Amino acid sequence: MKKLIIILAALFIGNYCSTVNAQTIENNKIILGTVDSIQSDALKELRKVWVYVPTSAANSDAKYPVVYVLDGDGHFTSVVGMIKQLSTNGNIIVPEMIVVAIPNTDRNRDLTPSLSNNIYAGNSPLTTSGGGDNFMNFIENELIPYVDSKYPTTNYRTYIGHSFGGLASIYTLLQRPHLFNNYISIDPSLWWDNELVLKQAKSILNEKDFSNKSLYVGIANTMPKEFEIENVEKDTTLMTNHIRSILEFSKTVVPNSSSGLNFNYKYYENDSHSSAPFITEYDAFRFLFSWYDLGDIMNDITNPETSTEAIINNLNSHYKTVSEHFAYKVNPPENLINQLGYGFIGQENFDKALVLFKMNVENYPESSNVYDSLGDAYVALEENDKAIEAFSKALTTGGGNTYSKAKLDALKEL
């Protein structure tokens, strides 16, 4: 009888997991996010933003770190997909995060720090350049407060920019480091205005304390074929100015500064200026959230010989460290504890599963699913009265769900 009940619960568990990991589907279309907008007094225009919120937020009171992405319409899909892959489907490499992508209206204006006579591709003067400080006013005083008021955010933020956006990312780090915890700069246009931001970095990184900030720089292979990375820094021609300015920033300016900045960079030999964003973002997330992954701790947790007490201690210790990085309390993620609990049910280690599911109930009392999972553990233990109580609670918490009722009805027929 016990095995029959376990199989019955497992069928519903499978249905639950597929529901959690599925995209939102409406009218046979997969919906990845929403288009929102804000009227900006700083920019004197309506600005649209593309917003992704993790599906786990639907029946939960959880809050999430936020990733802000420049050139938003070009990078929204890849950034969202990457974060989803690294934070779900059995992965805990990065936390689940909200993504706010900012499409352009006047890219040259918003992403450059100064009005410049420099000539860009197409030999057209950038006559509207130099609105970077005003764009930062929009980000700081309008967009971030709006996002925080409408979506389930925490105050932990990451800023991503490519090319001119990469320039804007570094410029924001130097001028207003308090806005973001992490900065990702992809093949930044540090050549801009006679290397204005590069020159600023040489002084600012030795004047301010950046010890609680992180920056990752990706460098694309933009050199003419006759050059190698080993000798391009010695060149003085205009055609290598782009990569030379990034190399100087990454290899000399930051490492030799007293900034305390948590910094890393990588040269992507096989990637162009256009292809570098995806691989840079992946490596950047791995670097910036290296402290988030459970790593070898997971091997101890899943080891059948590890005691229940040791499992709980390992989880609490790890997420204490995570909380220190975030500067706010972070509980073990509901989905992670669920996966571990069902793994122990699969091993018929029902007592460990019960303890983990009870942890989820304590940490996420407004989630319908934590009570559903608790009910599955009681089913496995043949404590049907407690299972019925848990499934009933699942139906009346956090908007309820569609799968607990089926389990409840099945139990009542036994």
Rosetta blueprint (number, residue, H / E / L):
1 M L
2 K H
3 K H
4 L H
5 I H
6 I H
7 I H
8 L H
9 A H
10 A H
11 L H
12 F H
13 I H
14 G H
15 N H
16 Y H
17 C H
18 S H
19 T H
20 V H
21 N H
22 A L
23 Q L
24 T E
25 I E
26 E E
27 N L
28 N L
29 K E
30 I E
31 I E
32 L L
33 G L
34 T E
35 V E
36 D E
37 S E
38 I E
39 Q E
40 S E
41 D L
42 A L
43 L L
44 K L
45 E E
46 L E
47 R E
48 K E
49 V E
50 W E
51 V E
52 Y E
53 V L
54 P L
55 T H
56 S H
57 A H
58 A L
59 N L
60 S L
61 D L
62 A L
63 K L
64 Y E
65 P E
66 V E
67 V E
68 Y E
69 V E
70 L E
71 D L
72 G H
73 D H
74 G H
75 H H
76 F H
77 T H
78 S H
79 V H
80 V H
81 G H
82 M H
83 I H
84 K H
85 Q H
86 L H
87 S H
88 T L
89 N L
90 G L
91 N L
92 I L
93 I L
94 V L
95 P L
96 E L
97 M L
98 I E
99 V E
100 V E
101 A E
102 I E
103 P L
104 N L
105 T L
106 D L
107 R H
108 N H
109 R H
110 D H
111 L L
112 T L
113 P L
114 S L
115 L L
116 S L
117 N L
118 N L
119 I E
120 Y E
121 A L
122 G L
123 N L
124 S E
125 P E
126 L L
127 T L
128 T L
129 S L
130 G L
131 G L
132 G H
133 D H
134 N H
135 F H
136 M H
137 N H
138 F H
139 I H
140 E H
141 N H
142 E H
143 L H
144 I H
145 P H
146 Y H
147 V H
148 D H
149 S H
150 K H
151 Y L
152 P L
153 T E
154 T E
155 N E
156 Y E
157 R E
158 T E
159 Y E
160 I E
161 G E
162 H E
163 S L
164 F H
165 G H
166 G H
167 L H
168 A H
169 S H
170 I H
171 Y H
172 T H
173 L H
174 L H
175 Q H
176 R L
177 P H
178 H H
179 L H
180 F L
181 N L
182 N E
183 Y E
184 I E
185 S E
186 I E
187 D L
188 P L
189 S L
190 L L
191 W L
192 W H
193 D H
194 N H
195 E H
196 L H
197 V H
198 L H
199 K H
200 Q H
201 A H
202 K H
203 S H
204 I H
205 L L
206 N L
207 E L
208 K L
209 D L
210 F L
211 S L
212 N L
213 K L
214 S E
215 L E
216 Y E
217 V E
218 G E
219 I E
220 A E
221 N L
222 T L
223 M L
224 P L
225 K L
226 E L
227 F L
228 E L
229 I L
230 E L
231 N L
232 V H
233 E H
234 K H
235 D L
236 T L
237 T L
238 L H
239 M H
240 T H
241 N H
242 H H
243 I H
244 R H
245 S H
246 I H
247 L H
248 E H
249 F H
250 S H
251 K H
252 T H
253 V H
254 V L
255 P L
256 N L
257 S L
258 S L
259 S L
260 G L
261 L L
262 N E
263 F E
264 N E
265 Y E
266 K E
267 Y E
268 Y E
269 E L
270 N L
271 D L
272 S L
273 H L
274 S L
275 S L
276 A H
277 P H
278 F H
279 I H
280 T H
281 E H
282 Y H
283 D H
284 A H
285 F H
286 R H
287 F H
288 L H
289 F L
290 S L
291 W L
292 Y L
293 D L
294 L L
295 G L
296 D L
297 I H
298 M H
299 N H
300 D H
301 I H
302 T H
303 N L
304 P L
305 E L
306 T L
307 S L
308 T H
309 E H
310 A H
311 I H
312 I H
313 N H
314 N H
315 L H
316 N H
317 S H
318 H H
319 Y H
320 K H
321 T H
322 V H
323 S H
324 E H
325 H H
326 F H
327 A L
328 Y L
329 K L
330 V L
331 N L
332 P L
333 P L
334 E H
335 N H
336 L H
337 I H
338 N H
339 Q H
340 L H
341 G H
342 Y H
343 G H
344 F H
345 I H
346 G H
347 Q L
348 E L
349 N L
350 F H
351 D H
352 K H
353 A H
354 L H
355 V H
356 L H
357 F H
358 K H
359 M H
360 N H
361 V H
362 E H
363 N H
364 Y L
365 P L
366 E L
367 S L
368 S H
369 N H
370 V H
371 Y H
372 D H
373 S H
374 L H
375 G H
376 D H
377 A H
378 Y H
379 V H
380 A H
381 L L
382 E L
383 E L
384 N H
385 D H
386 K H
387 A H
388 I H
389 E H
390 A H
391 F H
392 S H
393 K H
394 A H
395 L H
396 T L
397 T L
398 G L
399 G L
400 G L
401 N L
402 T L
403 Y L
404 S H
405 K H
406 A H
407 K H
408 L H
409 D H
410 A H
411 L H
412 K H
413 E L
414 L L
